[in-house]
Amino acid sequence: MNVILTVNDKEYTLKKLPPKKYKRFRDMLNKVGDMDLFGNNNYTDEALDEVFMVVSNLFNGELSVEEIEENGDILDLVAFVREVQFDTEKGAADRINKMYQDFFQKSADALAQKISSNS
Protein backbone atom coordinates (compact mmCIF):
# COMPACT_ATOMS: atom_id res chain seq x y z
CA MET A 1 0.00 0.00 0.00
CA ASN A 2 1.28 3.43 -0.89
CA VAL A 3 -1.66 5.85 -0.86
CA ILE A 4 -0.97 9.60 -0.92
CA LEU A 5 -3.18 12.39 0.38
CA THR A 6 -2.22 15.99 -0.33
CA VAL A 7 -3.40 18.66 2.12
CA ASN A 8 -2.21 22.25 1.88
CA ASP A 9 0.50 21.31 -0.68
CA LYS A 10 2.00 18.72 1.69
CA GLU A 11 1.94 15.03 0.81
CA TYR A 12 1.05 12.41 3.40
CA THR A 13 1.72 8.78 2.45
CA LEU A 14 -0.08 5.86 4.02
CA LYS A 15 2.12 2.78 3.74
CA LYS A 16 0.07 0.23 5.69
CA LEU A 17 -3.10 -0.15 7.68
CA PRO A 18 -2.52 -1.90 11.05
CA PRO A 19 -5.36 -4.19 12.26
CA LYS A 20 -6.73 -1.72 14.83
CA LYS A 21 -6.76 1.11 12.30
CA TYR A 22 -8.26 -1.23 9.70
CA LYS A 23 -11.19 -1.95 12.02
CA ARG A 24 -11.72 1.75 12.67
CA PHE A 25 -11.49 2.41 8.92
CA ARG A 26 -14.09 -0.30 8.16
CA ASP A 27 -16.40 1.09 10.87
CA MET A 28 -16.04 4.56 9.34
CA LEU A 29 -16.86 3.22 5.87
CA ASN A 30 -20.02 1.59 7.21
CA LYS A 31 -21.05 4.72 9.09
CA VAL A 32 -20.45 7.20 6.27
CA GLY A 33 -21.95 4.74 3.80
CA ASP A 34 -25.15 4.88 5.83
CA MET A 35 -24.93 8.69 5.66
CA ASP A 36 -24.42 8.47 1.88
CA LEU A 37 -21.11 10.35 1.83
CA PHE A 38 -19.85 8.23 -1.02
CA GLY A 39 -23.16 7.95 -2.85
CA ASN A 40 -24.56 11.18 -4.16
CA ASN A 41 -21.91 13.59 -2.84
CA ASN A 42 -24.23 14.40 0.01
CA TYR A 43 -21.54 15.56 2.44
CA THR A 44 -23.18 15.69 5.86
CA ASP A 45 -21.26 17.37 8.68
CA GLU A 46 -21.49 14.20 10.75
CA ALA A 47 -20.05 12.05 7.95
CA LEU A 48 -17.26 14.53 7.23
CA ASP A 49 -16.32 14.75 10.92
CA GLU A 50 -16.03 10.95 10.99
CA VAL A 51 -13.83 10.94 7.87
CA PHE A 52 -11.62 13.75 9.23
CA MET A 53 -11.09 11.89 12.53
CA VAL A 54 -10.33 8.54 10.91
CA VAL A 55 -7.98 10.00 8.28
CA SER A 56 -6.11 11.94 10.98
CA ASN A 57 -5.90 8.71 13.00
CA LEU A 58 -4.49 6.82 9.98
CA PHE A 59 -1.57 9.26 9.99
CA ASN A 60 -1.16 8.98 13.79
CA GLY A 61 -2.19 12.60 14.26
CA GLU A 62 0.65 13.87 12.04
CA LEU A 63 -2.15 15.37 9.97
CA SER A 64 -4.54 17.03 12.41
CA VAL A 65 -8.33 17.00 12.16
CA GLU A 66 -8.23 20.82 12.04
CA GLU A 67 -5.74 20.82 9.17
CA ILE A 68 -7.91 18.40 7.19
CA GLU A 69 -11.05 20.35 8.00
CA GLU A 70 -9.58 23.73 7.04
CA ASN A 71 -7.36 22.79 4.09
CA GLY A 72 -8.45 19.37 2.84
CA ASP A 73 -10.27 19.03 -0.46
CA ILE A 74 -13.38 16.88 -0.03
CA LEU A 75 -12.96 15.15 -3.39
CA ASP A 76 -9.30 14.36 -2.60
CA LEU A 77 -10.38 12.93 0.77
CA VAL A 78 -13.07 10.76 -0.81
CA ALA A 79 -10.59 9.58 -3.48
CA PHE A 80 -8.03 8.80 -0.74
CA VAL A 81 -10.54 6.80 1.30
CA ARG A 82 -11.66 4.92 -1.81
CA GLU A 83 -8.07 4.09 -2.73
CA VAL A 84 -7.28 2.83 0.78
CA GLN A 85 -10.47 0.75 0.67
CA PHE A 86 -9.51 -0.70 -2.72
CA ASP A 87 -5.96 -1.47 -1.54
CA THR A 88 -7.13 -3.25 1.62
CA GLU A 89 -9.74 -5.28 -0.26
CA LYS A 90 -7.23 -6.19 -2.96
CA GLY A 91 -4.72 -7.20 -0.27
CA ALA A 92 -7.30 -9.42 1.39
CA ALA A 93 -8.20 -11.03 -1.95
CA ASP A 94 -4.50 -11.60 -2.72
CA ARG A 95 -3.97 -13.30 0.68
CA ILE A 96 -6.98 -15.58 0.10
CA ASN A 97 -5.73 -16.48 -3.39
CA LYS A 98 -2.28 -17.29 -1.99
CA MET A 99 -3.84 -19.42 0.73
CA TYR A 100 -5.80 -21.42 -1.88
CA GLN A 101 -2.74 -21.75 -4.13
CA ASP A 102 -0.70 -23.08 -1.20
CA PHE A 103 -3.48 -25.51 -0.25
CA PHE A 104 -3.85 -26.87 -3.79
CA GLN A 105 -0.08 -27.10 -4.23
CA LYS A 106 0.26 -29.12 -1.00
CA SER A 107 -2.67 -31.33 -2.06
CA ALA A 108 -1.12 -31.92 -5.48
CA ASP A 109 2.27 -32.68 -3.92
CA ALA A 110 0.71 -35.14 -1.46
CA LEU A 111 -1.22 -36.83 -4.25
CA ALA A 112 1.88 -37.09 -6.45
CA GLN A 113 3.84 -38.56 -3.53
CA LYS A 114 1.09 -41.12 -2.86
CA ILE A 115 0.95 -42.13 -6.52
CA SER A 116 4.74 -42.49 -6.76
CA SER A 117 4.94 -44.56 -3.58
CA ASN A 118 2.19 -46.88 -4.87
CA SER A 119 3.91 -47.58 -8.17
C-alpha positions as CSV (number, residue, x, y, z in Angstrom):
1,M,0.0,0.0,0.0
2,N,1.3,3.4,-0.9
3,V,-1.7,5.8,-0.9
4,I,-1.0,9.6,-0.9
5,L,-3.2,12.4,0.4
6,T,-2.2,16.0,-0.3
7,V,-3.4,18.7,2.1
8,N,-2.2,22.3,1.9
9,D,0.5,21.3,-0.7
10,K,2.0,18.7,1.7
11,E,1.9,15.0,0.8
12,Y,1.1,12.4,3.4
13,T,1.7,8.8,2.5
14,L,-0.1,5.9,4.0
15,K,2.1,2.8,3.7
16,K,0.1,0.2,5.7
17,L,-3.1,-0.1,7.7
18,P,-2.5,-1.9,11.0
19,P,-5.4,-4.2,12.3
20,K,-6.7,-1.7,14.8
21,K,-6.8,1.1,12.3
22,Y,-8.3,-1.2,9.7
23,K,-11.2,-2.0,12.0
24,R,-11.7,1.7,12.7
25,F,-11.5,2.4,8.9
26,R,-14.1,-0.3,8.2
27,D,-16.4,1.1,10.9
28,M,-16.0,4.6,9.3
29,L,-16.9,3.2,5.9
30,N,-20.0,1.6,7.2
31,K,-21.0,4.7,9.1
32,V,-20.4,7.2,6.3
33,G,-21.9,4.7,3.8
34,D,-25.1,4.9,5.8
35,M,-24.9,8.7,5.7
36,D,-24.4,8.5,1.9
37,L,-21.1,10.4,1.8
38,F,-19.8,8.2,-1.0
39,G,-23.2,8.0,-2.8
40,N,-24.6,11.2,-4.2
41,N,-21.9,13.6,-2.8
42,N,-24.2,14.4,0.0
43,Y,-21.5,15.6,2.4
44,T,-23.2,15.7,5.9
45,D,-21.3,17.4,8.7
46,E,-21.5,14.2,10.7
47,A,-20.0,12.0,8.0
48,L,-17.3,14.5,7.2
49,D,-16.3,14.7,10.9
50,E,-16.0,11.0,11.0
51,V,-13.8,10.9,7.9
52,F,-11.6,13.8,9.2
53,M,-11.1,11.9,12.5
54,V,-10.3,8.5,10.9
55,V,-8.0,10.0,8.3
56,S,-6.1,11.9,11.0
57,N,-5.9,8.7,13.0
58,L,-4.5,6.8,10.0
59,F,-1.6,9.3,10.0
60,N,-1.2,9.0,13.8
61,G,-2.2,12.6,14.3
62,E,0.7,13.9,12.0
63,L,-2.2,15.4,10.0
64,S,-4.5,17.0,12.4
65,V,-8.3,17.0,12.2
66,E,-8.2,20.8,12.0
67,E,-5.7,20.8,9.2
68,I,-7.9,18.4,7.2
69,E,-11.1,20.4,8.0
70,E,-9.6,23.7,7.0
71,N,-7.4,22.8,4.1
72,G,-8.5,19.4,2.8
73,D,-10.3,19.0,-0.5
74,I,-13.4,16.9,0.0
75,L,-13.0,15.1,-3.4
76,D,-9.3,14.4,-2.6
77,L,-10.4,12.9,0.8
78,V,-13.1,10.8,-0.8
79,A,-10.6,9.6,-3.5
80,F,-8.0,8.8,-0.7
81,V,-10.5,6.8,1.3
82,R,-11.7,4.9,-1.8
83,E,-8.1,4.1,-2.7
84,V,-7.3,2.8,0.8
85,Q,-10.5,0.8,0.7
86,F,-9.5,-0.7,-2.7
87,D,-6.0,-1.5,-1.5
88,T,-7.1,-3.3,1.6
89,E,-9.7,-5.3,-0.3
90,K,-7.2,-6.2,-3.0
91,G,-4.7,-7.2,-0.3
92,A,-7.3,-9.4,1.4
93,A,-8.2,-11.0,-2.0
94,D,-4.5,-11.6,-2.7
95,R,-4.0,-13.3,0.7
96,I,-7.0,-15.6,0.1
97,N,-5.7,-16.5,-3.4
98,K,-2.3,-17.3,-2.0
99,M,-3.8,-19.4,0.7
100,Y,-5.8,-21.4,-1.9
101,Q,-2.7,-21.7,-4.1
102,D,-0.7,-23.1,-1.2
103,F,-3.5,-25.5,-0.3
104,F,-3.8,-26.9,-3.8
105,Q,-0.1,-27.1,-4.2
106,K,0.3,-29.1,-1.0
107,S,-2.7,-31.3,-2.1
108,A,-1.1,-31.9,-5.5
109,D,2.3,-32.7,-3.9
110,A,0.7,-35.1,-1.5
111,L,-1.2,-36.8,-4.3
112,A,1.9,-37.1,-6.5
113,Q,3.8,-38.6,-3.5
114,K,1.1,-41.1,-2.9
115,I,1.0,-42.1,-6.5
116,S,4.7,-42.5,-6.8
117,S,4.9,-44.6,-3.6
118,N,2.2,-46.9,-4.9
119,S,3.9,-47.6,-8.2
